[in-house]
Amino acid sequence: MLKIVRTNSKNQDFIDLVSLLDADLAIKDGDEHSFYDQFNKIDQIKHVIVLYENDQLVGCGAIKEFDPQTTEIKRMYVSEDSRGKGFATMILTELEKWSHELSFKRCVLETGKKQIDAIGLYKKNRYNIIPNYGQYAGKENSICFEKEI
């Protein structure tokens, strides 16, 4: 049985998954990890999704306001043993739905070019590549996406 919980960044299960995500990204990002890590703090995130399968924690994601019309997708993660089951798409879809309910019109996100699975996820879910925005402008390792919701 699947259960999607809407919560905030104080949720301990979310905090635990973000720790696993950060450890994974530290390896994949290598020398650039400290640059990206500064933009991934969770203390100001108000909208978090945590996904459970049979009461087992399997994944998370979050949104935060980017501008008055746009949310930014943050902290997407599915535990290694739960990948390949469509959970990331479920989390992403719920984040888009929640963004729409909050009257946002668009979602943006950044991921690393080395995050092949993430890039595939966003393309599969009809996200379009856009020029790197904000702090990611000019960063060779970054790829940014958007989707109208």
C-alpha positions as CSV (number, residue, x, y, z in Angstrom):
1,M,0.0,0.0,0.0
2,L,1.3,3.4,-1.0
3,K,0.9,6.5,1.2
4,I,1.9,10.0,0.3
5,V,2.3,12.5,3.1
6,R,2.4,16.2,2.7
7,T,4.5,17.7,5.4
8,N,7.4,20.2,5.9
9,S,11.1,20.1,6.3
10,K,10.9,19.4,10.0
11,N,9.7,15.9,9.2
12,Q,12.3,13.4,10.5
13,D,11.8,10.9,7.7
14,F,12.4,13.7,5.2
15,I,15.6,14.7,7.1
16,D,16.8,11.1,7.0
17,L,16.3,10.8,3.3
18,V,18.0,14.1,2.6
19,S,21.0,12.8,4.5
20,L,21.2,9.8,2.1
21,L,20.7,12.1,-0.9
22,D,23.4,14.5,0.2
23,A,25.9,11.6,0.7
24,D,25.1,10.3,-2.8
25,L,25.5,13.8,-4.3
26,A,28.8,14.3,-2.5
27,I,30.2,11.4,-4.4
28,K,28.6,12.3,-7.8
29,D,29.3,16.0,-7.6
30,G,32.9,15.5,-6.4
31,D,34.8,18.8,-6.1
32,E,31.7,20.9,-6.9
33,H,29.6,19.5,-4.1
34,S,30.2,22.4,-1.7
35,F,28.9,24.8,-4.4
36,Y,25.7,22.9,-4.9
37,D,25.2,22.0,-1.2
38,Q,24.9,25.7,-0.2
39,F,21.6,25.8,-2.3
40,N,20.2,22.7,-0.8
41,K,19.5,23.6,2.8
42,I,16.1,22.5,3.9
43,D,15.3,24.7,6.9
44,Q,13.2,27.1,4.7
45,I,11.3,24.5,2.8
46,K,7.6,24.5,3.7
47,H,6.2,22.0,1.3
48,V,7.5,18.4,1.4
49,I,6.3,15.1,0.1
50,V,7.3,11.8,1.8
51,L,6.3,8.5,0.2
52,Y,5.8,5.2,2.0
53,E,5.3,1.7,0.6
54,N,3.8,-0.7,3.1
55,D,4.8,1.8,5.9
56,Q,8.4,1.7,4.7
57,L,10.0,5.1,3.8
58,V,10.9,5.1,0.1
59,G,11.2,8.6,-1.2
60,C,10.8,12.4,-0.9
61,G,10.7,15.6,-2.7
62,A,9.9,19.3,-2.0
63,I,8.9,22.6,-3.6
64,K,9.7,26.1,-2.7
65,E,8.6,29.4,-4.2
66,F,11.0,30.5,-6.9
67,D,8.9,33.5,-8.0
68,P,5.2,34.5,-7.7
69,Q,4.3,32.2,-10.6
70,T,6.9,29.4,-10.1
71,T,7.9,26.7,-7.7
72,E,11.3,25.1,-7.7
73,I,11.5,21.3,-7.3
74,K,14.0,20.4,-4.6
75,R,15.4,17.4,-2.8
76,M,14.0,14.6,-5.0
77,Y,15.2,11.2,-3.8
78,V,14.1,7.6,-3.8
79,S,16.0,5.0,-1.8
80,E,18.2,2.7,-3.9
81,D,16.3,-0.4,-3.1
82,S,13.0,1.2,-4.2
83,R,14.1,2.6,-7.5
84,G,12.5,1.4,-10.8
85,K,9.0,1.2,-9.4
86,G,7.7,4.6,-10.6
87,F,8.0,6.3,-7.2
88,A,9.9,9.3,-8.4
89,T,7.2,10.0,-10.9
90,M,4.6,9.7,-8.2
91,I,6.4,12.2,-6.0
92,L,7.0,14.6,-8.9
93,T,3.3,14.4,-9.9
94,E,2.2,15.1,-6.3
95,L,4.6,18.1,-6.1
96,E,3.2,19.5,-9.4
97,K,-0.4,19.0,-8.1
98,W,0.5,20.8,-4.8
99,S,2.1,23.6,-6.7
100,H,-1.0,24.0,-8.8
101,E,-3.2,24.0,-5.7
102,L,-1.0,26.8,-4.4
103,S,-1.8,28.8,-7.6
104,F,1.6,28.4,-9.2
105,K,1.7,28.1,-13.0
106,R,5.2,26.6,-13.6
107,C,7.8,24.4,-12.0
108,V,11.6,24.7,-12.5
109,L,14.5,22.6,-11.3
110,E,18.2,22.0,-11.6
111,T,20.0,18.7,-11.6
112,G,23.5,17.7,-12.4
113,K,24.5,16.5,-15.8
114,K,26.0,13.4,-14.1
115,Q,22.5,12.6,-12.7
116,I,21.4,10.5,-15.8
117,D,18.4,8.9,-14.0
118,A,17.1,12.3,-12.9
119,I,17.5,13.8,-16.3
120,G,15.5,10.8,-17.7
121,L,12.8,11.2,-15.1
122,Y,12.3,14.9,-15.9
123,K,12.3,14.4,-19.7
124,K,9.8,11.5,-19.3
125,N,7.6,13.8,-17.3
126,R,7.6,16.5,-20.0
127,Y,10.0,18.9,-18.5
128,N,11.8,21.0,-21.0
129,I,15.5,22.0,-20.8
130,I,15.9,25.8,-20.3
131,P,19.0,28.0,-19.9
132,N,20.6,27.6,-16.5
133,Y,19.0,30.1,-14.1
134,G,20.1,32.1,-11.1
135,Q,23.1,30.6,-9.3
136,Y,23.4,27.8,-11.9
137,A,24.0,30.2,-14.8
138,G,27.4,29.3,-16.3
139,K,27.8,26.1,-14.3
140,E,28.9,23.4,-16.7
141,N,27.7,20.5,-14.5
142,S,24.1,21.9,-14.2
143,I,21.1,21.3,-16.4
144,C,17.9,23.2,-15.7
145,F,14.3,22.3,-16.6
146,E,10.8,23.8,-16.6
147,K,7.2,22.6,-17.0
148,E,4.0,24.5,-17.2
149,I,1.4,23.0,-14.8
